[in-house]
Amino acid sequence: MKKMKLPQAIILNKGKDENLKLIQEIQRIKEWETIPVLLCGPEGDLDYISRAIDAGAGDYLSYPFDPKEIIKKIESLNKKSH
């Protein structure tokens, strides 16, 4: 069986509690621990954004955003992780 290539980033947009739980689960998977996590969500909840970054998210992208911003964020996250 051919081994699947790992993604460049993981983008989460499930909701506050779900995102924080998923970040923790992702970090438990040895093969995924170096993959950056990008959260997407509403603007302004600095407490949540801070908790997400502390939990291991690489960055946060607030709505509304241009889809090109996702590419820029992923490229930036990948530069930081290498």
mmCIF file of the N, C-alpha and C atoms, coordinates in Angstrom:
data_MODEL
# 
_entry.id   MODEL 
# 
loop_
_atom_site.group_PDB 
_atom_site.id 
_atom_site.type_symbol 
_atom_site.label_atom_id 
_atom_site.label_alt_id 
_atom_site.label_comp_id 
_atom_site.label_asym_id 
_atom_site.label_entity_id 
_atom_site.label_seq_id 
_atom_site.pdbx_PDB_ins_code 
_atom_site.Cartn_x 
_atom_site.Cartn_y 
_atom_site.Cartn_z 
_atom_site.occupancy 
_atom_site.B_iso_or_equiv 
_atom_site.pdbx_formal_charge 
_atom_site.auth_seq_id 
_atom_site.auth_comp_id 
_atom_site.auth_asym_id 
_atom_site.auth_atom_id 
_atom_site.pdbx_PDB_model_num 
ATOM 1   N N  . MET A 1 1  ? 0.835   -1.181 0.000  1.00 0.00 ? 1  MET A N  1 
ATOM 2   C CA . MET A 1 1  ? 0.000   0.000  0.000  1.00 0.00 ? 1  MET A CA 1 
ATOM 3   C C  . MET A 1 1  ? 0.882   1.246  0.000  1.00 0.00 ? 1  MET A C  1 
ATOM 4   N N  . LYS A 1 2  ? 0.554   2.189  -0.855 1.00 0.00 ? 2  LYS A N  1 
ATOM 5   C CA . LYS A 1 2  ? 1.307   3.427  -0.973 1.00 0.00 ? 2  LYS A CA 1 
ATOM 6   C C  . LYS A 1 2  ? 1.024   4.331  0.225  1.00 0.00 ? 2  LYS A C  1 
ATOM 7   N N  . LYS A 1 3  ? 2.086   4.888  0.790  1.00 0.00 ? 3  LYS A N  1 
ATOM 8   C CA . LYS A 1 3  ? 1.936   5.780  1.936  1.00 0.00 ? 3  LYS A CA 1 
ATOM 9   C C  . LYS A 1 3  ? 1.390   7.130  1.479  1.00 0.00 ? 3  LYS A C  1 
ATOM 10  N N  . MET A 1 4  ? 0.390   7.618  2.202  1.00 0.00 ? 4  MET A N  1 
ATOM 11  C CA . MET A 1 4  ? -0.238  8.885  1.869  1.00 0.00 ? 4  MET A CA 1 
ATOM 12  C C  . MET A 1 4  ? 0.675   10.051 2.240  1.00 0.00 ? 4  MET A C  1 
ATOM 13  N N  . LYS A 1 5  ? 0.757   11.049 1.373  1.00 0.00 ? 5  LYS A N  1 
ATOM 14  C CA . LYS A 1 5  ? 1.555   12.239 1.629  1.00 0.00 ? 5  LYS A CA 1 
ATOM 15  C C  . LYS A 1 5  ? 0.840   13.106 2.676  1.00 0.00 ? 5  LYS A C  1 
ATOM 16  N N  . LEU A 1 6  ? 1.597   13.608 3.636  1.00 0.00 ? 6  LEU A N  1 
ATOM 17  C CA . LEU A 1 6  ? 1.020   14.449 4.681  1.00 0.00 ? 6  LEU A CA 1 
ATOM 18  C C  . LEU A 1 6  ? 0.647   15.823 4.125  1.00 0.00 ? 6  LEU A C  1 
ATOM 19  N N  . PRO A 1 7  ? -0.401  16.438 4.659  1.00 0.00 ? 7  PRO A N  1 
ATOM 20  C CA . PRO A 1 7  ? -0.810  17.759 4.167  1.00 0.00 ? 7  PRO A CA 1 
ATOM 21  C C  . PRO A 1 7  ? 0.171   18.846 4.598  1.00 0.00 ? 7  PRO A C  1 
ATOM 22  N N  . GLN A 1 8  ? 0.129   19.983 3.898  1.00 0.00 ? 8  GLN A N  1 
ATOM 23  C CA . GLN A 1 8  ? 0.978   21.121 4.243  1.00 0.00 ? 8  GLN A CA 1 
ATOM 24  C C  . GLN A 1 8  ? 0.471   21.826 5.495  1.00 0.00 ? 8  GLN A C  1 
ATOM 25  N N  . ALA A 1 9  ? -0.821  21.715 5.757  1.00 0.00 ? 9  ALA A N  1 
ATOM 26  C CA . ALA A 1 9  ? -1.423  22.349 6.937  1.00 0.00 ? 9  ALA A CA 1 
ATOM 27  C C  . ALA A 1 9  ? -2.777  21.704 7.195  1.00 0.00 ? 9  ALA A C  1 
ATOM 28  N N  . ILE A 1 10 ? -3.246  21.898 8.408  1.00 0.00 ? 10 ILE A N  1 
ATOM 29  C CA . ILE A 1 10 ? -4.587  21.451 8.775  1.00 0.00 ? 10 ILE A CA 1 
ATOM 30  C C  . ILE A 1 10 ? -5.389  22.711 9.071  1.00 0.00 ? 10 ILE A C  1 
ATOM 31  N N  . ILE A 1 11 ? -6.535  22.852 8.407  1.00 0.00 ? 11 ILE A N  1 
ATOM 32  C CA . ILE A 1 11 ? -7.392  24.023 8.592  1.00 0.00 ? 11 ILE A CA 1 
ATOM 33  C C  . ILE A 1 11 ? -8.616  23.586 9.378  1.00 0.00 ? 11 ILE A C  1 
ATOM 34  N N  . LEU A 1 12 ? -8.843  24.247 10.513 1.00 0.00 ? 12 LEU A N  1 
ATOM 35  C CA . LEU A 1 12 ? -9.980  23.908 11.380 1.00 0.00 ? 12 LEU A CA 1 
ATOM 36  C C  . LEU A 1 12 ? -10.985 25.046 11.408 1.00 0.00 ? 12 LEU A C  1 
ATOM 37  N N  . ASN A 1 13 ? -12.252 24.662 11.347 1.00 0.00 ? 13 ASN A N  1 
ATOM 38  C CA . ASN A 1 13 ? -13.337 25.637 11.398 1.00 0.00 ? 13 ASN A CA 1 
ATOM 39  C C  . ASN A 1 13 ? -14.593 24.962 11.949 1.00 0.00 ? 13 ASN A C  1 
ATOM 40  N N  . LYS A 1 14 ? -14.449 24.284 13.080 1.00 0.00 ? 14 LYS A N  1 
ATOM 41  C CA . LYS A 1 14 ? -15.555 23.512 13.633 1.00 0.00 ? 14 LYS A CA 1 
ATOM 42  C C  . LYS A 1 14 ? -16.330 24.255 14.721 1.00 0.00 ? 14 LYS A C  1 
ATOM 43  N N  . GLY A 1 15 ? -15.718 25.183 15.379 1.00 0.00 ? 15 GLY A N  1 
ATOM 44  C CA . GLY A 1 15 ? -16.302 25.825 16.546 1.00 0.00 ? 15 GLY A CA 1 
ATOM 45  C C  . GLY A 1 15 ? -15.270 25.815 17.658 1.00 0.00 ? 15 GLY A C  1 
ATOM 46  N N  . LYS A 1 16 ? -15.422 26.707 18.591 1.00 0.00 ? 16 LYS A N  1 
ATOM 47  C CA . LYS A 1 16 ? -14.388 26.925 19.605 1.00 0.00 ? 16 LYS A CA 1 
ATOM 48  C C  . LYS A 1 16 ? -13.968 25.662 20.341 1.00 0.00 ? 16 LYS A C  1 
ATOM 49  N N  . ASP A 1 17 ? -14.877 25.022 21.026 1.00 0.00 ? 17 ASP A N  1 
ATOM 50  C CA . ASP A 1 17 ? -14.520 23.849 21.824 1.00 0.00 ? 17 ASP A CA 1 
ATOM 51  C C  . ASP A 1 17 ? -14.017 22.707 20.959 1.00 0.00 ? 17 ASP A C  1 
ATOM 52  N N  . GLU A 1 18 ? -14.679 22.480 19.829 1.00 0.00 ? 18 GLU A N  1 
ATOM 53  C CA . GLU A 1 18 ? -14.261 21.399 18.932 1.00 0.00 ? 18 GLU A CA 1 
ATOM 54  C C  . GLU A 1 18 ? -12.859 21.645 18.391 1.00 0.00 ? 18 GLU A C  1 
ATOM 55  N N  . ASN A 1 19 ? -12.568 22.890 18.015 1.00 0.00 ? 19 ASN A N  1 
ATOM 56  C CA . ASN A 1 19 ? -11.238 23.204 17.487 1.00 0.00 ? 19 ASN A CA 1 
ATOM 57  C C  . ASN A 1 19 ? -10.158 22.930 18.518 1.00 0.00 ? 19 ASN A C  1 
ATOM 58  N N  . LEU A 1 20 ? -10.368 23.355 19.756 1.00 0.00 ? 20 LEU A N  1 
ATOM 59  C CA . LEU A 1 20 ? -9.363  23.152 20.799 1.00 0.00 ? 20 LEU A CA 1 
ATOM 60  C C  . LEU A 1 20 ? -9.143  21.660 21.054 1.00 0.00 ? 20 LEU A C  1 
ATOM 61  N N  . LYS A 1 21 ? -10.207 20.872 21.050 1.00 0.00 ? 21 LYS A N  1 
ATOM 62  C CA . LYS A 1 21 ? -10.081 19.420 21.235 1.00 0.00 ? 21 LYS A CA 1 
ATOM 63  C C  . LYS A 1 21 ? -9.330  18.789 20.058 1.00 0.00 ? 21 LYS A C  1 
ATOM 64  N N  . LEU A 1 22 ? -9.653  19.226 18.844 1.00 0.00 ? 22 LEU A N  1 
ATOM 65  C CA . LEU A 1 22 ? -8.992  18.668 17.656 1.00 0.00 ? 22 LEU A CA 1 
ATOM 66  C C  . LEU A 1 22 ? -7.501  18.995 17.631 1.00 0.00 ? 22 LEU A C  1 
ATOM 67  N N  . ILE A 1 23 ? -7.136  20.198 18.058 1.00 0.00 ? 23 ILE A N  1 
ATOM 68  C CA . ILE A 1 23 ? -5.715  20.551 18.115 1.00 0.00 ? 23 ILE A CA 1 
ATOM 69  C C  . ILE A 1 23 ? -4.985  19.577 19.036 1.00 0.00 ? 23 ILE A C  1 
ATOM 70  N N  . GLN A 1 24 ? -5.551  19.302 20.179 1.00 0.00 ? 24 GLN A N  1 
ATOM 71  C CA . GLN A 1 24 ? -4.928  18.373 21.129 1.00 0.00 ? 24 GLN A CA 1 
ATOM 72  C C  . GLN A 1 24 ? -4.834  16.969 20.539 1.00 0.00 ? 24 GLN A C  1 
ATOM 73  N N  . GLU A 1 25 ? -5.869  16.524 19.852 1.00 0.00 ? 25 GLU A N  1 
ATOM 74  C CA . GLU A 1 25 ? -5.845  15.197 19.235 1.00 0.00 ? 25 GLU A CA 1 
ATOM 75  C C  . GLU A 1 25 ? -4.800  15.117 18.121 1.00 0.00 ? 25 GLU A C  1 
ATOM 76  N N  . ILE A 1 26 ? -4.692  16.178 17.327 1.00 0.00 ? 26 ILE A N  1 
ATOM 77  C CA . ILE A 1 26 ? -3.710  16.214 16.243 1.00 0.00 ? 26 ILE A CA 1 
ATOM 78  C C  . ILE A 1 26 ? -2.302  16.106 16.808 1.00 0.00 ? 26 ILE A C  1 
ATOM 79  N N  . GLN A 1 27 ? -2.042  16.788 17.900 1.00 0.00 ? 27 GLN A N  1 
ATOM 80  C CA . GLN A 1 27 ? -0.704  16.783 18.482 1.00 0.00 ? 27 GLN A CA 1 
ATOM 81  C C  . GLN A 1 27 ? -0.328  15.430 19.067 1.00 0.00 ? 27 GLN A C  1 
ATOM 82  N N  . ARG A 1 28 ? -1.296  14.572 19.322 1.00 0.00 ? 28 ARG A N  1 
ATOM 83  C CA . ARG A 1 28 ? -1.018  13.229 19.844 1.00 0.00 ? 28 ARG A CA 1 
ATOM 84  C C  . ARG A 1 28 ? -0.595  12.248 18.752 1.00 0.00 ? 28 ARG A C  1 
ATOM 85  N N  . ILE A 1 29 ? -0.827  12.612 17.495 1.00 0.00 ? 29 ILE A N  1 
ATOM 86  C CA . ILE A 1 29 ? -0.477  11.745 16.370 1.00 0.00 ? 29 ILE A CA 1 
ATOM 87  C C  . ILE A 1 29 ? 0.952   12.079 15.939 1.00 0.00 ? 29 ILE A C  1 
ATOM 88  N N  . LYS A 1 30 ? 1.861   11.175 16.193 1.00 0.00 ? 30 LYS A N  1 
ATOM 89  C CA . LYS A 1 30 ? 3.287   11.431 15.966 1.00 0.00 ? 30 LYS A CA 1 
ATOM 90  C C  . LYS A 1 30 ? 3.578   11.936 14.551 1.00 0.00 ? 30 LYS A C  1 
ATOM 91  N N  . GLU A 1 31 ? 2.979   11.333 13.553 1.00 0.00 ? 31 GLU A N  1 
ATOM 92  C CA . GLU A 1 31 ? 3.232   11.715 12.167 1.00 0.00 ? 31 GLU A CA 1 
ATOM 93  C C  . GLU A 1 31 ? 2.718   13.118 11.852 1.00 0.00 ? 31 GLU A C  1 
ATOM 94  N N  . TRP A 1 32 ? 1.786   13.633 12.642 1.00 0.00 ? 32 TRP A N  1 
ATOM 95  C CA . TRP A 1 32 ? 1.148   14.924 12.360 1.00 0.00 ? 32 TRP A CA 1 
ATOM 96  C C  . TRP A 1 32 ? 1.675   16.056 13.234 1.00 0.00 ? 32 TRP A C  1 
ATOM 97  N N  . GLU A 1 33 ? 2.545   15.764 14.191 1.00 0.00 ? 33 GLU A N  1 
ATOM 98  C CA . GLU A 1 33 ? 2.939   16.781 15.160 1.00 0.00 ? 33 GLU A CA 1 
ATOM 99  C C  . GLU A 1 33 ? 3.667   17.977 14.554 1.00 0.00 ? 33 GLU A C  1 
ATOM 100 N N  . THR A 1 34 ? 4.233   17.837 13.364 1.00 0.00 ? 34 THR A N  1 
ATOM 101 C CA . THR A 1 34 ? 4.925   18.956 12.729 1.00 0.00 ? 34 THR A CA 1 
ATOM 102 C C  . THR A 1 34 ? 4.056   19.688 11.703 1.00 0.00 ? 34 THR A C  1 
ATOM 103 N N  . ILE A 1 35 ? 2.832   19.223 11.482 1.00 0.00 ? 35 ILE A N  1 
ATOM 104 C CA . ILE A 1 35 ? 1.939   19.869 10.519 1.00 0.00 ? 35 ILE A CA 1 
ATOM 105 C C  . ILE A 1 35 ? 1.293   21.076 11.194 1.00 0.00 ? 35 ILE A C  1 
ATOM 106 N N  . PRO A 1 36 ? 1.448   22.269 10.633 1.00 0.00 ? 36 PRO A N  1 
ATOM 107 C CA . PRO A 1 36 ? 0.854   23.447 11.255 1.00 0.00 ? 36 PRO A CA 1 
ATOM 108 C C  . PRO A 1 36 ? -0.666  23.433 11.164 1.00 0.00 ? 36 PRO A C  1 
ATOM 109 N N  . VAL A 1 37 ? -1.300  24.010 12.196 1.00 0.00 ? 37 VAL A N  1 
ATOM 110 C CA . VAL A 1 37 ? -2.757  24.097 12.264 1.00 0.00 ? 37 VAL A CA 1 
ATOM 111 C C  . VAL A 1 37 ? -3.166  25.560 12.106 1.00 0.00 ? 37 VAL A C  1 
ATOM 112 N N  . LEU A 1 38 ? -4.073  25.803 11.167 1.00 0.00 ? 38 LEU A N  1 
ATOM 113 C CA . LEU A 1 38 ? -4.624  27.132 10.931 1.00 0.00 ? 38 LEU A CA 1 
ATOM 114 C C  . LEU A 1 38 ? -6.096  27.112 11.331 1.00 0.00 ? 38 LEU A C  1 
ATOM 115 N N  . LEU A 1 39 ? -6.475  27.996 12.237 1.00 0.00 ? 39 LEU A N  1 
ATOM 116 C CA . LEU A 1 39 ? -7.876  28.113 12.637 1.00 0.00 ? 39 LEU A CA 1 
ATOM 117 C C  . LEU A 1 39 ? -8.523  29.244 11.869 1.00 0.00 ? 39 LEU A C  1 
ATOM 118 N N  . CYS A 1 40 ? -9.790  29.062 11.508 1.00 0.00 ? 40 CYS A N  1 
ATOM 119 C CA . CYS A 1 40 ? -10.575 30.105 10.866 1.00 0.00 ? 40 CYS A CA 1 
ATOM 120 C C  . CYS A 1 40 ? -11.796 30.358 11.741 1.00 0.00 ? 40 CYS A C  1 
ATOM 121 N N  . GLY A 1 41 ? -12.151 31.631 11.904 1.00 0.00 ? 41 GLY A N  1 
ATOM 122 C CA . GLY A 1 41 ? -13.311 31.936 12.726 1.00 0.00 ? 41 GLY A CA 1 
ATOM 123 C C  . GLY A 1 41 ? -13.592 33.422 12.782 1.00 0.00 ? 41 GLY A C  1 
ATOM 124 N N  . PRO A 1 42 ? -14.561 33.785 13.608 1.00 0.00 ? 42 PRO A N  1 
ATOM 125 C CA . PRO A 1 42 ? -14.947 35.192 13.693 1.00 0.00 ? 42 PRO A CA 1 
ATOM 126 C C  . PRO A 1 42 ? -13.852 36.060 14.300 1.00 0.00 ? 42 PRO A C  1 
ATOM 127 N N  . GLU A 1 43 ? -13.890 37.322 13.919 1.00 0.00 ? 43 GLU A N  1 
ATOM 128 C CA . GLU A 1 43 ? -12.918 38.293 14.403 1.00 0.00 ? 43 GLU A CA 1 
ATOM 129 C C  . GLU A 1 43 ? -13.282 38.756 15.810 1.00 0.00 ? 43 GLU A C  1 
ATOM 130 N N  . GLY A 1 44 ? -12.269 39.057 16.603 1.00 0.00 ? 44 GLY A N  1 
ATOM 131 C CA . GLY A 1 44 ? -12.508 39.765 17.852 1.00 0.00 ? 44 GLY A CA 1 
ATOM 132 C C  . GLY A 1 44 ? -12.434 38.985 19.140 1.00 0.00 ? 44 GLY A C  1 
ATOM 133 N N  . ASP A 1 45 ? -12.513 37.668 19.110 1.00 0.00 ? 45 ASP A N  1 
ATOM 134 C CA . ASP A 1 45 ? -12.472 36.905 20.361 1.00 0.00 ? 45 ASP A CA 1 
ATOM 135 C C  . ASP A 1 45 ? -11.014 36.609 20.717 1.00 0.00 ? 45 ASP A C  1 
ATOM 136 N N  . LEU A 1 46 ? -10.352 37.617 21.261 1.00 0.00 ? 46 LEU A N  1 
ATOM 137 C CA . LEU A 1 46 ? -8.917  37.505 21.533 1.00 0.00 ? 46 LEU A CA 1 
ATOM 138 C C  . LEU A 1 46 ? -8.600  36.445 22.579 1.00 0.00 ? 46 LEU A C  1 
ATOM 139 N N  . ASP A 1 47 ? -9.490  36.235 23.538 1.00 0.00 ? 47 ASP A N  1 
ATOM 140 C CA . ASP A 1 47 ? -9.271  35.195 24.551 1.00 0.00 ? 47 ASP A CA 1 
ATOM 141 C C  . ASP A 1 47 ? -9.225  33.817 23.892 1.00 0.00 ? 47 ASP A C  1 
ATOM 142 N N  . TYR A 1 48 ? -10.171 33.540 23.019 1.00 0.00 ? 48 TYR A N  1 
ATOM 143 C CA . TYR A 1 48 ? -10.201 32.253 22.318 1.00 0.00 ? 48 TYR A CA 1 
ATOM 144 C C  . TYR A 1 48 ? -8.976  32.092 21.414 1.00 0.00 ? 48 TYR A C  1 
ATOM 145 N N  . ILE A 1 49 ? -8.647  33.143 20.673 1.00 0.00 ? 49 ILE A N  1 
ATOM 146 C CA . ILE A 1 49 ? -7.490  33.079 19.777 1.00 0.00 ? 49 ILE A CA 1 
ATOM 147 C C  . ILE A 1 49 ? -6.224  32.784 20.584 1.00 0.00 ? 49 ILE A C  1 
ATOM 148 N N  . SER A 1 50 ? -6.081  33.446 21.718 1.00 0.00 ? 50 SER A N  1 
ATOM 149 C CA . SER A 1 50 ? -4.921  33.224 22.588 1.00 0.00 ? 50 SER A CA 1 
ATOM 150 C C  . SER A 1 50 ? -4.884  31.785 23.108 1.00 0.00 ? 50 SER A C  1 
ATOM 151 N N  . ARG A 1 51 ? -6.043  31.248 23.528 1.00 0.00 ? 51 ARG A N  1 
ATOM 152 C CA . ARG A 1 51 ? -6.101  29.869 24.009 1.00 0.00 ? 51 ARG A CA 1 
ATOM 153 C C  . ARG A 1 51 ? -5.767  28.891 22.894 1.00 0.00 ? 51 ARG A C  1 
ATOM 154 N N  . ALA A 1 52 ? -6.228  29.178 21.690 1.00 0.00 ? 52 ALA A N  1 
ATOM 155 C CA . ALA A 1 52 ? -5.958  28.297 20.553 1.00 0.00 ? 52 ALA A CA 1 
ATOM 156 C C  . ALA A 1 52 ? -4.460  28.286 20.211 1.00 0.00 ? 52 ALA A C  1 
ATOM 157 N N  . ILE A 1 53 ? -3.834  29.451 20.219 1.00 0.00 ? 53 ILE A N  1 
ATOM 158 C CA . ILE A 1 53 ? -2.398  29.530 19.947 1.00 0.00 ? 53 ILE A CA 1 
ATOM 159 C C  . ILE A 1 53 ? -1.635  28.795 21.047 1.00 0.00 ? 53 ILE A C  1 
ATOM 160 N N  . ASP A 1 54 ? -2.036  28.991 22.300 1.00 0.00 ? 54 ASP A N  1 
ATOM 161 C CA . ASP A 1 54 ? -1.401  28.278 23.423 1.00 0.00 ? 54 ASP A CA 1 
ATOM 162 C C  . ASP A 1 54 ? -1.569  26.764 23.295 1.00 0.00 ? 54 ASP A C  1 
ATOM 163 N N  . ALA A 1 55 ? -2.704  26.336 22.731 1.00 0.00 ? 55 ALA A N  1 
ATOM 164 C CA . ALA A 1 55 ? -2.977  24.902 22.572 1.00 0.00 ? 55 ALA A CA 1 
ATOM 165 C C  . ALA A 1 55 ? -2.172  24.281 21.434 1.00 0.00 ? 55 ALA A C  1 
ATOM 166 N N  . GLY A 1 56 ? -1.623  25.128 20.551 1.00 0.00 ? 56 GLY A N  1 
ATOM 167 C CA . GLY A 1 56 ? -0.804  24.590 19.474 1.00 0.00 ? 56 GLY A CA 1 
ATOM 168 C C  . GLY A 1 56 ? -1.173  25.041 18.074 1.00 0.00 ? 56 GLY A C  1 
ATOM 169 N N  . ALA A 1 57 ? -2.198  25.880 17.946 1.00 0.00 ? 57 ALA A N  1 
ATOM 170 C CA . ALA A 1 57 ? -2.534  26.391 16.619 1.00 0.00 ? 57 ALA A CA 1 
ATOM 171 C C  . ALA A 1 57 ? -1.403  27.285 16.137 1.00 0.00 ? 57 ALA A C  1 
ATOM 172 N N  . GLY A 1 58 ? -1.083  27.195 14.867 1.00 0.00 ? 58 GLY A N  1 
ATOM 173 C CA . GLY A 1 58 ? -0.007  28.006 14.314 1.00 0.00 ? 58 GLY A CA 1 
ATOM 174 C C  . GLY A 1 58 ? -0.419  29.432 14.033 1.00 0.00 ? 58 GLY A C  1 
ATOM 175 N N  . ASP A 1 59 ? -1.699  29.619 13.664 1.00 0.00 ? 59 ASP A N  1 
ATOM 176 C CA . ASP A 1 59 ? -2.182  30.956 13.341 1.00 0.00 ? 59 ASP A CA 1 
ATOM 177 C C  . ASP A 1 59 ? -3.705  30.939 13.298 1.00 0.00 ? 59 ASP A C  1 
ATOM 178 N N  . TYR A 1 60 ? -4.281  32.138 13.189 1.00 0.00 ? 60 TYR A N  1 
ATOM 179 C CA . TYR A 1 60 ? -5.730  32.313 13.176 1.00 0.00 ? 60 TYR A CA 1 
ATOM 180 C C  . TYR A 1 60 ? -6.074  33.260 12.040 1.00 0.00 ? 60 TYR A C  1 
ATOM 181 N N  . LEU A 1 61 ? -7.095  32.917 11.288 1.00 0.00 ? 61 LEU A N  1 
ATOM 182 C CA . LEU A 1 61 ? -7.557  33.738 10.168 1.00 0.00 ? 61 LEU A CA 1 
ATOM 183 C C  . LEU A 1 61 ? -9.014  34.105 10.413 1.00 0.00 ? 61 LEU A C  1 
ATOM 184 N N  . SER A 1 62 ? -9.281  35.412 10.525 1.00 0.00 ? 62 SER A N  1 
ATOM 185 C CA . SER A 1 62 ? -10.633 35.895 10.842 1.00 0.00 ? 62 SER A CA 1 
ATOM 186 C C  . SER A 1 62 ? -11.483 36.050 9.589  1.00 0.00 ? 62 SER A C  1 
ATOM 187 N N  . TYR A 1 63 ? -12.790 35.781 9.751  1.00 0.00 ? 63 TYR A N  1 
ATOM 188 C CA . TYR A 1 63 ? -13.773 36.042 8.685  1.00 0.00 ? 63 TYR A CA 1 
ATOM 189 C C  . TYR A 1 63 ? -13.992 37.534 8.565  1.00 0.00 ? 63 TYR A C  1 
ATOM 190 N N  . PRO A 1 64 ? -14.452 38.018 7.490  1.00 0.00 ? 64 PRO A N  1 
ATOM 191 C CA . PRO A 1 64 ? -14.359 37.401 6.158  1.00 0.00 ? 64 PRO A CA 1 
ATOM 192 C C  . PRO A 1 64 ? -12.937 37.545 5.643  1.00 0.00 ? 64 PRO A C  1 
ATOM 193 N N  . PHE A 1 65 ? -12.530 36.625 4.806  1.00 0.00 ? 65 PHE A N  1 
ATOM 194 C CA . PHE A 1 65 ? -11.179 36.707 4.257  1.00 0.00 ? 65 PHE A CA 1 
ATOM 195 C C  . PHE A 1 65 ? -11.191 36.289 2.796  1.00 0.00 ? 65 PHE A C  1 
ATOM 196 N N  . ASP A 1 66 ? -10.216 36.776 2.075  1.00 0.00 ? 66 ASP A N  1 
ATOM 197 C CA . ASP A 1 66 ? -10.000 36.408 0.689  1.00 0.00 ? 66 ASP A CA 1 
ATOM 198 C C  . ASP A 1 66 ? -9.363  35.013 0.700  1.00 0.00 ? 66 ASP A C  1 
ATOM 199 N N  . PRO A 1 67 ? -9.846  34.081 -0.096 1.00 0.00 ? 67 PRO A N  1 
ATOM 200 C CA . PRO A 1 67 ? -9.260  32.736 -0.111 1.00 0.00 ? 67 PRO A CA 1 
ATOM 201 C C  . PRO A 1 67 ? -7.744  32.724 -0.338 1.00 0.00 ? 67 PRO A C  1 
ATOM 202 N N  . LYS A 1 68 ? -7.220  33.734 -1.006 1.00 0.00 ? 68 LYS A N  1 
ATOM 203 C CA . LYS A 1 68 ? -5.773  33.818 -1.214 1.00 0.00 ? 68 LYS A CA 1 
ATOM 204 C C  . LYS A 1 68 ? -5.032  33.967 0.110  1.00 0.00 ? 68 LYS A C  1 
ATOM 205 N N  . GLU A 1 69 ? -5.720  34.515 1.126  1.00 0.00 ? 69 GLU A N  1 
ATOM 206 C CA . GLU A 1 69 ? -5.100  34.670 2.438  1.00 0.00 ? 69 GLU A CA 1 
ATOM 207 C C  . GLU A 1 69 ? -4.763  33.317 3.060  1.00 0.00 ? 69 GLU A C  1 
ATOM 208 N N  . ILE A 1 70 ? -5.585  32.306 2.786  1.00 0.00 ? 70 ILE A N  1 
ATOM 209 C CA . ILE A 1 70 ? -5.309  30.968 3.313  1.00 0.00 ? 70 ILE A CA 1 
ATOM 210 C C  . ILE A 1 70 ? -3.969  30.469 2.779  1.00 0.00 ? 70 ILE A C  1 
ATOM 211 N N  . ILE A 1 71 ? -3.746  30.659 1.496  1.00 0.00 ? 71 ILE A N  1 
ATOM 212 C CA . ILE A 1 71 ? -2.483  30.224 0.888  1.00 0.00 ? 71 ILE A CA 1 
ATOM 213 C C  . ILE A 1 71 ? -1.306  30.951 1.526  1.00 0.00 ? 71 ILE A C  1 
ATOM 214 N N  . LYS A 1 72 ? -1.432  32.253 1.716  1.00 0.00 ? 72 LYS A N  1 
ATOM 215 C CA . LYS A 1 72 ? -0.350  33.036 2.332  1.00 0.00 ? 72 LYS A CA 1 
ATOM 216 C C  . LYS A 1 72 ? -0.075  32.554 3.753  1.00 0.00 ? 72 LYS A C  1 
ATOM 217 N N  . LYS A 1 73 ? -1.138  32.285 4.516  1.00 0.00 ? 73 LYS A N  1 
ATOM 218 C CA . LYS A 1 73 ? -0.970  31.822 5.898  1.00 0.00 ? 73 LYS A CA 1 
ATOM 219 C C  . LYS A 1 73 ? -0.282  30.456 5.929  1.00 0.00 ? 73 LYS A C  1 
ATOM 220 N N  . ILE A 1 74 ? -0.704  29.547 5.059  1.00 0.00 ? 74 ILE A N  1 
ATOM 221 C CA . ILE A 1 74 ? -0.100  28.212 5.018  1.00 0.00 ? 74 ILE A CA 1 
ATOM 222 C C  . ILE A 1 74 ? 1.377   28.308 4.641  1.00 0.00 ? 74 ILE A C  1 
ATOM 223 N N  . GLU A 1 75 ? 1.693   29.130 3.650  1.00 0.00 ? 75 GLU A N  1 
ATOM 224 C CA . GLU A 1 75 ? 3.103   29.301 3.267  1.00 0.00 ? 75 GLU A CA 1 
ATOM 225 C C  . GLU A 1 75 ? 3.916   29.848 4.433  1.00 0.00 ? 75 GLU A C  1 
ATOM 226 N N  . SER A 1 76 ? 3.359   30.820 5.140  1.00 0.00 ? 76 SER A N  1 
ATOM 227 C CA . SER A 1 76 ? 4.047   31.404 6.292  1.00 0.00 ? 76 SER A CA 1 
ATOM 228 C C  . SER A 1 76 ? 4.236   30.370 7.402  1.00 0.00 ? 76 SER A C  1 
ATOM 229 N N  . LEU A 1 77 ? 3.198   29.582 7.683  1.00 0.00 ? 77 LEU A N  1 
ATOM 230 C CA . LEU A 1 77 ? 3.301   28.553 8.709  1.00 0.00 ? 77 LEU A CA 1 
ATOM 231 C C  . LEU A 1 77 ? 4.352   27.512 8.354  1.00 0.00 ? 77 LEU A C  1 
ATOM 232 N N  . ASN A 1 78 ? 4.409   27.128 7.100  1.00 0.00 ? 78 ASN A N  1 
ATOM 233 C CA . ASN A 1 78 ? 5.390   26.132 6.670  1.00 0.00 ? 78 ASN A CA 1 
ATOM 234 C C  . ASN A 1 78 ? 6.819   26.668 6.754  1.00 0.00 ? 78 ASN A C  1 
ATOM 235 N N  . LYS A 1 79 ? 7.011   27.946 6.495  1.00 0.00 ? 79 LYS A N  1 
ATOM 236 C CA . LYS A 1 79 ? 8.348   28.543 6.650  1.00 0.00 ? 79 LYS A CA 1 
ATOM 237 C C  . LYS A 1 79 ? 8.779   28.519 8.113  1.00 0.00 ? 79 LYS A C  1 
ATOM 238 N N  . LYS A 1 80 ? 7.825   28.786 9.017  1.00 0.00 ? 80 LYS A N  1 
ATOM 239 C CA . LYS A 1 80 ? 8.125   28.783 10.456 1.00 0.00 ? 80 LYS A CA 1 
ATOM 240 C C  . LYS A 1 80 ? 8.480   27.390 10.948 1.00 0.00 ? 80 LYS A C  1 
ATOM 241 N N  . SER A 1 81 ? 7.837   26.361 10.392 1.00 0.00 ? 81 SER A N  1 
ATOM 242 C CA . SER A 1 81 ? 8.040   25.003 10.895 1.00 0.00 ? 81 SER A CA 1 
ATOM 243 C C  . SER A 1 81 ? 9.278   24.322 10.310 1.00 0.00 ? 81 SER A C  1 
ATOM 244 N N  . HIS A 1 82 ? 9.898   24.921 9.322  1.00 0.00 ? 82 HIS A N  1 
ATOM 245 C CA . HIS A 1 82 ? 11.095  24.300 8.708  1.00 0.00 ? 82 HIS A CA 1 
ATOM 246 C C  . HIS A 1 82 ? 12.342  25.049 9.038  1.00 0.00 ? 82 HIS A C  1 
# 
